Amino acid sequence: MVLTPPFEPMLAQAAEYVPGSGVLASGFAAEERFDGHRAILFTPASPGGRLLLQTRRGSLVQDRFPDLVAAAEQLPDGLVLEGVM
């Protein structure tokens, strides 16, 4: 399967508390939310393709982050990373 933009990111949800590990389903993880720019990075699906960086609203912004693009070009083809910059 190949994912391509636009792709809807997972958004943080507020919680009053996080239950203990004995109550949570296997594989569940929670982390503190940090403010920043939510983005999804798509490495090319095949050699010679273009690396894309999408905002949470679907805009492509890879031209605004040349240092990130240069570093991400070292990643394997067909990789999708989502997170906060």
Secondary structure, DSSP 8 states (H G I E B T S, - for coil): ----SS---------S----TTTS-TT--------S-EEEEE--SSTT---EEEETTS-B-GGG-HHHHHHHTTS-TT-EEEEE-
